[in-house]
Amino acid sequence: MKELVHYEFHGMDPSEWTENFLNEEIQPLLAWAPRRSTLRLKVERHHSGSFEGKLIIYSEGTAFVVEAQDEDDILNLCMTLKKRMKTKLQKWKSTHHHHPISRAG
């Protein structure tokens, strides 16, 4: 089975606790996404100590992308990304709920 969740870290090595936090907080977003979606979280820690993150959910034919920055806390960064992605997915669901994908040209 293909891995549905990918984490990518630059400039840091997350603790096991941080990875568990991400699994509990970020992974459930897939339940909101279109079927057969995959999730990728990219986090970069800059030399200044600030964090920059991008959360992407790939679905057939589309990608949902959110970005955020935080001065010093990866957990706050991830919660901001989660909130933004949930809002984006809720918006998508409200326009696609119980409707087949349009094939109009």
N, C-alpha and C positions, 0 to 999 in steps of 0.2 A: 504494500500500500504506500502511496506517495505521501511524503511528509507534508502536512497542511500548514505548519507554523515554522517560520524561520526567524532566528534572531541573528543580528549582525552587529558586532560591537567594534568600535575603533577608538584607540586611545585609552582603553580601560579593559579590565578583566572583571566581569560582574561576579559577585559572591553567589553562593548557592541560594542564599536567602532571597537575593534580588531576582534570580532566575525563577524561583518558586513563586514569588510575587507576580512576576510577569505572566507566568502560566495561569495563575488564578485570575488575574485582572484583564489580560489582553486576549488570551485564547478564546474565552467565551464570546467575543465579538463575532466569531464565525457563525454562531447561531443566528445572528441578525443578517448575515450576508446571503447573497444568492447561493443556491446549491453548488457544490463542487468548487467552492472558492478556496484560495490559499491566502495566507497572511504573512507579511514580512515586516519586521520591525528593525529599523536601522537606528542605532544610537552612536553618536560621536561625542567624545569628551575632548574639549579643547584645552590647550595649554593653560588657559586662564582658569580652568576648573568648571567652566560652564558646559552645559549639555545641549546638543541639538539632536532632534529626532524626527524620523519620518516613519509613518505607519501606512502600509499599503495593503489593500485587500484586492487580489486579482480574481476576477470572475471571467466567465466566457465573454469575450468581446468588450470588457470594460475593466477599469481599475478605479478604486476609491482611494484617494490619497489625502492625507492630512500631515501637517508639519507643525512643530512647536520648538520652543527653546526655553531653557530654565537656567538661571544663574548658577545654581549649585546642587540641585537635587534631582537625581534620575527618577525617583519615585513620583515626584510632582510632575515631571516631564511626561512620564508614561500615563498618569491619570489625565493630564490635559489632552494627550493624544487619544486616549480611550474616549473621553467625553466628546471630542470633535468628531471622531469616527462614528460613534453611536448616533450623533445628530445627523451626520451625512447618510448613514444607513437607514435611519428612521424616515428621512425625507424620501429616499429611494423607495422604501417599502410603501409609503403612502401613495406613491404614484404607480407602483407596480403590483400592489396587493391583489391577488386573485385574478390577475389579468395575464394572458399569455404575452410573450414578447412580441412586439409589433414587428412585422416584416414589411411594412409599407415602404415604398421606395420614393 
